[in-house]
Amino acid sequence: MIEILSHDCAEELISKTAAYLEVRESEHNLPLGLMYGLAGNPRRFGVELPVMLSILDRDRAVGMAIMTQGRKLILSRFDVRTEDAVSPLVRHLHANEVSVPGVVGPEEEARVFCDSWVEAVHGASSRLTMRMRAFEIREVAVVPLSKGVMRLASMDDHPLMAQWIEEFSEQIGEPTDPDAAAGGAERFIQARQVYIWDRGGPVSMAKTSRATRNGITINGVYTPAAHRNKGYATSCVWSLTNKLLSDRYSFCSLYTDQLNPTSNSIYTKIGYRPVGDALTYDFTYSGSGDSDEAA
């Protein structure tokens, strides 16, 4: 009998599901990182309390779902037949009138949830927006580096980092406004998360995110057009990965767009290996704007 249990604090969700998620820690870097980030500060990602749900089979964790303010619902991999977990999850969300703007999760889980949600919610339609691949690395390969050096970004870099974050957000189809980009750049720099490849000035960037018990994620990898095809992103990501593995982490993980052969080539050359594929869907609802056809 599958049970959906709602939690008011991340510590409860961690207690119920962390051991299950950490069996595939790299693939679950997104939900795990969010859970740990919310621990002790449930409004870290917005004034509204996040949706935090454990999926249990006779009190044994077989999955989870988490959603922060204004973001998509994030699913773990399920350790039961997918439909058996998705059906009660959809019923719970629908019964509690939870607004779901989209879903991210392993391929099968995301696809089955998407189909079930569109069927259950009147006026809902969906659109597949990205096919992602999760990667893990535990030891870097030997690769030639470009001229330059990796360094930690400082507030002197803030205007340029804000510009790059805005450009990166536009590039991945999640545009942000200048004020939000500036605020994000300030937070990331102050948290010592942003690293720059510097060759007489910044030419590429990468940042750390979502530390888990044994690993950490690299994201926000961006090189402006004028500096591309010179190996700067490879050098920056290799150096940052090597630093993190040398510091304390057993592994690093990251997501790529499956349809971007350049980024996939960069990361596999460094030594990253795929650990799972994921899908992202957006939902639209009749009466709230133009609806897309169901994916």
Protein Blocks (a to p, Z undefined) as FASTA:
>chain_A
ZZddddfbfklmmmmmmmmmmmmmmlmmmmmmmmmmmgopaklnojbdcddddddeehia
fbdcdddehiacdddddfbdfklmmmmmmmmmmmnopacfbdcddfklmmmmmmmmmmmm
ghiacddfbdcdddddfbdcdddddedddddddfklmmmmmmmmmmmmmmnopacdfklm
mmmmmmmmmnopaccddehiafbdcddehiafkbccdehiacdfklgonommmmmmmmmm
mmmmmmmpcbdcddddfklmklmmmmmmnopacfbdcdddddddehiaccdddZZ
